[in-house]
Amino acid sequence: MHFTLSLKRRLITELFVLLLIIVLGMAIFFIYSFKQGLRETLSQQQEVLVRTICEELDGKLLEAHSLLIAASKHVSAAAAADGDRAQEMLDARFALHRVFDSHLFLFTPSGHLIAESPYLPNRRGIDLSYRDYLKDTVASGKPCISDPYISTQAHNHPVLMFTTPVFDEAGRLMAILTGSIDLMGENWLGRFVESTIGRSGYLYLSTMSRVMIMHPERARVFKRMEPGLNPLYDRAMAGFEGTDENVTSHGVRTLTSFKRLKARDWVLAANFSLHEAYAPVRELAGTLILATLLGLLLILGLFFFTIRRLLEPLAVLTSHVEELDGKSGADRLLPPRSADEIGRLTRSFNAMVTELDQRLAMAENEKARSQSIIAALGDGICIVDSEFRIMLQNDQHRSVLGDHLGKFCYQAYAMESTICQDCPVVKAFADGGIHRCERMLPGRGGEMAVEVIASPLRDARGTIIAGIEVMRDITERQRLEQEVFKGRQLESLGVLAGGVAHDFNNLLTSILGNINLAQMLTGPEHGADKKLLEAERACMRARSLVLQLLTFARGGAPSKASVATEDLVRESATYAVHGSTVRCEFSFAPDLWNILGDEGQLCQVLHNLVLNARQAMPEGGTIHIHCENRRVDEGEAGALSAGDYVLIEVADQGVGMSAEQMAKIFYPYFTTKEKCSGLGLSTVYSIVSRHGGHIHVESTLGRGSVFQLSLPACVQDAPPAAGRLPAPHGRRLLVMDDEAQIRDITVAMLAELGYEAVAVEDGARAVARYTNEFTAGRPFDAVIIDLNVPGGMGGVEAVSRLIRFDPSLRAIVSSGYIDNPVMLGYRDYGFSGKITKPYTPESLAMVLSELFGHTTEAPKVAQG
């Protein structure tokens, strides 16, 4: 049932809501200000408390150490040499015993116990030289305070040790006097942290190595606070001092203060529960809310009686309007009851009704003449009156949306209770112009997209009396536009991917080149060789990612070469499951053939398949990958033509697929997973097809899926290597690249290969340097030139100028854009060779050997 509020109720409701918002806003602001002030006050008070206790604790530590140092002045050489005398001396130090509640000790400089008080049998002479406090005292010759450690005494409590060196008259260290405090005992140090803040607040003392010295929960003493459990504590360990809100390791929200002691690198902390701290805020909020509600109820009553009295004439007019359809003649007019705004509204209403009756009579005359014209048009046509009631529909309109004559258009077409937002007919009524919009409407065949063209219908005087809507079905047009838009999006992503791949290749060229040079300089026996090999493998994996980006950027036919199957499968699959709870199990047939294909595209295929299997097992599991050789004979049935293939099988233990899902998995944009594009498997299918291969899927719901790839094999042996001739030394090469790192690494590689190389940063400088050297009788034998130079002369223009100067020029083009037309047809642009970034000394040597007609012996580097 549709419920509409009357104007009176709407006014009361809106005024009440407005007042409620204002009052509540003020209350919230007041409470917030009070809370912030309270927090600031509590923070200042807590900081003062922590600072005061820190000062007292520093004083106590210094006082305890001072007593120990003063007592060391009374340790004689005889006492240091005689355990009994030392025992008497220690037993007599009553003041020290009151401070150091655990024990007093006297050690030799070598760390052996001379005496301890209270006396414990069978302990004299024990070696405690391994204790850090003894090592630090002997090394520095100064008193020190230890971090907590577990005592060797029978109680095995954590203790603190205060030490001071004892020197003889000649200034030689003859003994070490120490006093210990039991961190589990009732002593002056424990009384500091027994102080409470409010009802539930407390203090604790910690070392900078995150070990608790004192804590109200004695079980936490000498326990280590692990990083991540208490965020503000972690900041304090990094140097923070002050107060802030925090969450303790028990999950309690607190106001926490930290202050570092001066006597020792320890931190004193104070925790005060925010629940207790903000109790006055909650009490204030409750009082304000109660007062606000009572005040609003009183105001609401006043609003009700005032508005009811003011709107009574309007209610009479509204009732008359509602009953207008059942009236005729003079009964359709309402006598004014006042001279105010409502009276003027009544008179205006009467004039409007009179004029409307006249116009409707005229419209009936025009209706018959218009219907024949409207019926002949191919588009759906609907005429609505000024109240948006449907006055006419032609046959085409009725066939699409049904017969709704006499109904309101927004109810019939849009299922709305009021006029549609951004309605073109409303705009046509307002300005007399033609307006368009597109909408989704419920047609007889389901939801459909339509274009609505609205224009006003005028009477003989030019007055707008109705609106005409011409409806055109554009469902198919929108579908085609969406496909074009998706295509443009993919094209834009492709351009972006190509640019990212180019820049990444430049970075990889520098990284991989430096790794290769480091391998040449260190040799395989060097200790760093293993790390360099791992770094080179990481670069190769990054290069594989770049190839996948370039594959996405250029699409089209693959650039085929022989690809090692096992290396391809292992690397792609391992990378796809990295960081997950899924692992891969591999099975490779002996003498497995290589694949004839585009390595970057094949990496993308395997990565997508393994990633799909990983997503099918959110709880973890094992992906079984098996590879074997497969030969298809002439006349053998199936989708593959005769020939040799490599079969790759990827099997998961996931949720599986239904037959209906399997029929659509290779459709673009089809996916059963949230936040997935639906392009992964369609890309796989496209790449496999372009390679002349085949993909087959088997799946069972609840048991998993198996994807079988058949890809053309490369079974021919590699051609024998050409005979190696000594590399001609003394050849001069000119290198042009806008990246300084690539220039430096290329020059270094060429030097290792026996060439003399000079580098410049853009095409203009390359042309100038080449012509100058040529004129001076020191010509370069070849140039290696970057294809693209942002903001400067690139490779194509530079080589064009150089060829005009020296037709015998030998130039090699270098770029990370392997799909650039210049790289694909480099000879058409005057280049003699090409090299793709990132390149290694071996690939550089191979290109130069082809250019000069000899084989350059590249230094050996480990292969990843």
Secondary structure as GFF3:
##gff-version 3
##sequence-region A 1 864
A	DSSP	alpha_helix	7	72	.	.	.	ID=ss1
A	DSSP	alpha_helix	77	81	.	.	.	ID=ss2
A	DSSP	alpha_helix	83	91	.	.	.	ID=ss3
A	DSSP	alpha_helix	94	99	.	.	.	ID=ss4
A	DSSP	beta_strand	103	107	.	.	.	ID=ss5
A	DSSP	beta_strand	113	117	.	.	.	ID=ss6
A	DSSP	alpha_helix	132	140	.	.	.	ID=ss7
A	DSSP	beta_strand	144	145	.	.	.	ID=ss8
A	DSSP	beta_strand	149	150	.	.	.	ID=ss9
A	DSSP	beta_strand	158	167	.	.	.	ID=ss10
A	DSSP	beta_strand	173	182	.	.	.	ID=ss11
A	DSSP	alpha_helix	188	193	.	.	.	ID=ss12
A	DSSP	beta_strand	196	197	.	.	.	ID=ss13
A	DSSP	beta_strand	201	207	.	.	.	ID=ss14
A	DSSP	beta_strand	212	214	.	.	.	ID=ss15
A	DSSP	three_ten_helix	218	220	.	.	.	ID=ss16
A	DSSP	alpha_helix	231	237	.	.	.	ID=ss17
A	DSSP	beta_strand	242	247	.	.	.	ID=ss18
A	DSSP	beta_strand	253	260	.	.	.	ID=ss19
A	DSSP	beta_strand	266	273	.	.	.	ID=ss20
A	DSSP	alpha_helix	274	277	.	.	.	ID=ss21
A	DSSP	alpha_helix	279	310	.	.	.	ID=ss22
A	DSSP	alpha_helix	312	322	.	.	.	ID=ss23
A	DSSP	three_ten_helix	324	326	.	.	.	ID=ss24
A	DSSP	three_ten_helix	329	332	.	.	.	ID=ss25
A	DSSP	alpha_helix	341	376	.	.	.	ID=ss26
A	DSSP	beta_strand	380	385	.	.	.	ID=ss27
A	DSSP	beta_strand	390	393	.	.	.	ID=ss28
A	DSSP	alpha_helix	395	401	.	.	.	ID=ss29
A	DSSP	alpha_helix	409	412	.	.	.	ID=ss30
A	DSSP	alpha_helix	424	431	.	.	.	ID=ss31
A	DSSP	beta_strand	435	443	.	.	.	ID=ss32
A	DSSP	beta_strand	446	458	.	.	.	ID=ss33
A	DSSP	beta_strand	464	473	.	.	.	ID=ss34
A	DSSP	alpha_helix	475	522	.	.	.	ID=ss35
A	DSSP	alpha_helix	529	554	.	.	.	ID=ss36
A	DSSP	beta_strand	561	563	.	.	.	ID=ss37
A	DSSP	alpha_helix	565	577	.	.	.	ID=ss38
A	DSSP	beta_strand	582	588	.	.	.	ID=ss39
A	DSSP	beta_strand	594	597	.	.	.	ID=ss40
A	DSSP	alpha_helix	599	615	.	.	.	ID=ss41
A	DSSP	beta_strand	621	632	.	.	.	ID=ss42
A	DSSP	beta_strand	643	651	.	.	.	ID=ss43
A	DSSP	alpha_helix	659	662	.	.	.	ID=ss44
A	DSSP	alpha_helix	680	690	.	.	.	ID=ss45
A	DSSP	beta_strand	694	700	.	.	.	ID=ss46
A	DSSP	beta_strand	704	714	.	.	.	ID=ss47
A	DSSP	beta_strand	732	736	.	.	.	ID=ss48
A	DSSP	alpha_helix	740	752	.	.	.	ID=ss49
A	DSSP	beta_strand	756	760	.	.	.	ID=ss50
A	DSSP	alpha_helix	763	775	.	.	.	ID=ss51
A	DSSP	beta_strand	782	786	.	.	.	ID=ss52
A	DSSP	alpha_helix	795	805	.	.	.	ID=ss53
A	DSSP	beta_strand	811	815	.	.	.	ID=ss54
A	DSSP	alpha_helix	821	824	.	.	.	ID=ss55
A	DSSP	three_ten_helix	826	829	.	.	.	ID=ss56
A	DSSP	beta_strand	833	836	.	.	.	ID=ss57
A	DSSP	alpha_helix	841	852	.	.	.	ID=ss58
###
